[in-house]
Amino acid sequence: MATVEEQVKEILLSILDVKPEEIVPTATLMDLNATSIDIVEILTAIQNTFDVNITEEEAQKIRTVGDAIDRLKAALAAKDAKA
């Protein structure tokens, strides 16, 4: 099974016109030339893939690939805690 990081990378590759080596934790979404529409698509894909909810407040704090992964892991932990 692919890791969270690998799955997020696949989502980014499917939406953005970037090379795999460009997707590193420190890369900002701006570095990857993500538009606001791309960001909405990315967040929707992450939420649908992992069956989690990332609030608008949390989403606004996402600046880098690493931020997205960290928020996703937090949402997954919260989901597991409720289960």
Backbone bond lengths (Angstrom), bond angles and torsions (degrees), N, CA, C in turn:
res aa  C-N    CA-C-N  psi(-1)  N-CA   C-N-CA  omega(-1)  CA-C   N-CA-C  phi
1 M - - - 1.466 - - 1.529 109.23 -
2 A 1.306 115.66 136.66 1.462 121.10 -179.84 1.518 110.61 -69.33
3 T 1.328 115.39 147.58 1.454 119.97 177.88 1.517 110.18 -73.37
4 V 1.314 115.72 167.08 1.471 121.09 176.10 1.523 109.34 -56.58
5 E 1.328 115.56 -45.57 1.467 119.77 -179.10 1.524 111.71 -60.19
6 E 1.327 116.78 -42.93 1.466 120.41 179.97 1.525 111.31 -65.91
7 Q 1.316 116.44 -39.13 1.460 119.79 179.70 1.527 111.41 -68.05
8 V 1.325 117.01 -40.31 1.471 120.13 177.08 1.528 109.64 -64.05
9 K 1.317 116.52 -41.21 1.465 120.40 178.33 1.532 110.23 -60.23
10 E 1.329 117.11 -42.65 1.468 120.89 178.59 1.529 111.14 -62.80
11 I 1.326 116.68 -40.16 1.467 120.53 177.17 1.526 110.13 -61.55
12 L 1.329 115.88 -46.64 1.475 119.82 179.96 1.523 110.74 -62.02
13 L 1.326 117.04 -42.15 1.465 120.27 179.41 1.519 112.09 -64.22
14 S 1.329 116.64 -33.17 1.463 119.54 -178.81 1.525 112.53 -74.57
15 I 1.334 117.09 -21.72 1.463 120.59 -176.15 1.529 112.48 -104.63
16 L 1.324 116.25 -38.49 1.464 120.69 -175.47 1.522 111.63 -100.65
17 D 1.307 115.84 152.11 1.465 121.74 177.21 1.524 108.39 -91.54
18 V 1.347 115.35 74.47 1.463 121.17 -178.89 1.522 109.65 -134.21
19 K 1.314 115.21 164.11 1.457 121.69 176.34 1.525 108.46 -89.26
20 P 1.320 117.22 149.28 1.472 120.02 -179.16 1.527 113.50 -53.67
21 E 1.324 117.27 -38.05 1.467 119.84 -177.95 1.539 113.25 -69.47
22 E 1.328 116.87 -14.20 1.468 120.24 177.32 1.526 112.01 -79.18
23 I 1.323 116.64 -19.20 1.459 120.79 -176.77 1.522 109.02 -89.92
24 V 1.324 114.19 92.91 1.462 122.85 178.36 1.523 107.41 -124.33
25 P 1.332 117.99 156.82 1.467 120.25 -176.60 1.530 114.85 -54.14
26 T 1.328 117.52 -32.11 1.464 119.78 -177.34 1.528 114.17 -85.60
27 A 1.335 116.83 -7.89 1.465 119.91 -179.72 1.527 109.62 -69.67
28 T 1.321 115.43 129.88 1.461 118.60 176.08 1.526 108.60 -81.82
29 L 1.313 114.74 159.01 1.461 118.46 177.02 1.522 109.69 -63.56
30 M 1.331 116.76 -30.21 1.469 120.38 176.01 1.531 110.00 -67.27
31 D 1.361 117.04 -39.93 1.472 120.57 176.50 1.523 110.87 -56.70
32 L 1.329 115.62 -33.70 1.461 121.47 -178.06 1.530 111.99 -89.50
33 N 1.342 115.78 8.24 1.467 122.89 178.32 1.520 113.17 58.78
34 A 1.326 116.31 35.68 1.462 120.70 178.18 1.525 109.74 -77.16
35 T 1.316 116.06 128.72 1.461 121.07 175.52 1.532 107.67 -84.32
36 S 1.311 116.49 171.60 1.466 119.78 177.92 1.535 110.51 -62.39
37 I 1.318 116.84 -34.80 1.466 120.48 177.21 1.526 110.14 -67.33
38 D 1.344 116.89 -41.30 1.466 120.56 176.71 1.526 110.70 -58.82
39 I 1.325 116.28 -42.64 1.460 120.84 -177.79 1.527 110.52 -63.35
40 V 1.321 116.61 -41.91 1.469 120.13 176.87 1.532 109.47 -61.85
41 E 1.336 117.36 -43.84 1.462 121.26 178.72 1.527 111.21 -62.02
42 I 1.319 116.97 -41.94 1.466 122.14 179.57 1.525 110.10 -62.22
43 L 1.319 116.57 -48.80 1.467 120.23 -178.99 1.530 111.12 -63.73
44 T 1.317 116.84 -40.46 1.464 120.89 178.09 1.528 110.14 -63.17
45 A 1.317 116.76 -44.53 1.462 120.86 179.95 1.528 110.98 -63.66
46 I 1.327 117.23 -41.40 1.468 120.80 178.27 1.528 109.95 -62.99
47 Q 1.322 116.19 -46.84 1.459 119.80 -178.90 1.534 111.34 -63.35
48 N 1.312 117.59 -41.58 1.462 121.17 -179.91 1.531 111.76 -70.27
49 T 1.316 117.07 -41.13 1.461 121.43 -178.77 1.521 111.71 -64.46
50 F 1.325 115.91 -41.61 1.465 120.41 -173.87 1.532 113.09 -103.02
51 D 1.330 117.52 -0.58 1.464 122.31 -179.39 1.532 111.38 52.65
52 V 1.337 114.51 52.39 1.467 121.68 177.29 1.519 109.02 -128.78
53 N 1.321 115.27 167.11 1.455 120.88 175.60 1.519 108.74 -117.54
54 I 1.309 116.18 125.98 1.464 121.77 173.78 1.519 105.52 -111.75
55 T 1.326 115.82 116.64 1.459 120.24 -176.28 1.517 111.15 -67.04
56 E 1.306 114.97 161.79 1.466 119.92 177.64 1.524 110.35 -60.26
57 E 1.326 116.37 -38.83 1.471 121.29 178.73 1.531 110.65 -61.68
58 E 1.337 116.43 -44.85 1.462 120.39 178.15 1.525 110.80 -66.21
59 A 1.312 116.86 -40.59 1.459 121.86 -178.52 1.527 111.54 -61.80
60 Q 1.316 116.42 -36.41 1.469 120.33 -179.20 1.528 112.06 -67.02
61 K 1.325 117.43 -19.65 1.465 121.50 179.96 1.526 112.02 -85.89
62 I 1.324 117.19 -8.52 1.467 120.70 -178.21 1.525 109.56 -80.05
63 R 1.321 114.91 116.62 1.466 120.98 179.11 1.534 111.59 -118.18
64 T 1.343 115.52 -32.10 1.462 120.12 -176.07 1.527 110.52 -122.49
65 V 1.317 115.18 169.33 1.459 120.40 174.92 1.530 109.08 -59.99
66 G 1.333 116.38 -41.48 1.457 120.91 178.39 1.518 112.24 -61.16
67 D 1.337 116.91 -38.89 1.476 120.80 176.48 1.524 110.33 -60.41
68 A 1.322 116.60 -43.62 1.472 121.09 -178.97 1.527 109.95 -62.45
69 I 1.322 116.41 -43.56 1.461 120.72 179.58 1.529 110.27 -65.10
70 D 1.329 117.05 -43.45 1.467 120.59 179.75 1.527 111.55 -62.65
71 R 1.325 117.68 -43.62 1.469 121.42 179.09 1.526 110.26 -64.22
72 L 1.332 115.73 -40.53 1.453 119.57 178.72 1.527 110.40 -63.71
73 K 1.314 117.21 -45.64 1.464 120.29 179.66 1.529 110.85 -61.37
74 A 1.331 117.13 -38.43 1.468 120.59 177.31 1.522 110.54 -64.53
75 A 1.332 116.71 -41.48 1.469 120.82 179.24 1.528 110.32 -66.17
76 L 1.317 117.41 -38.64 1.462 121.24 178.03 1.530 110.88 -66.36
77 A 1.329 116.86 -39.72 1.470 120.98 178.03 1.516 110.62 -64.39
78 A 1.328 116.25 -41.71 1.466 120.57 178.71 1.521 110.41 -64.53
79 K 1.325 116.48 -39.62 1.464 121.04 178.73 1.525 110.50 -64.33
80 D 1.336 116.00 -43.49 1.469 120.44 178.72 1.528 111.77 -64.56
81 A 1.326 116.01 -36.03 1.472 120.32 -179.85 1.534 111.47 -65.53
82 K 1.339 115.68 -31.69 1.466 120.32 -179.99 1.528 112.17 -79.30
83 A 1.328 115.46 -23.03 1.477 119.79 -175.84 1.517 112.77 -71.63
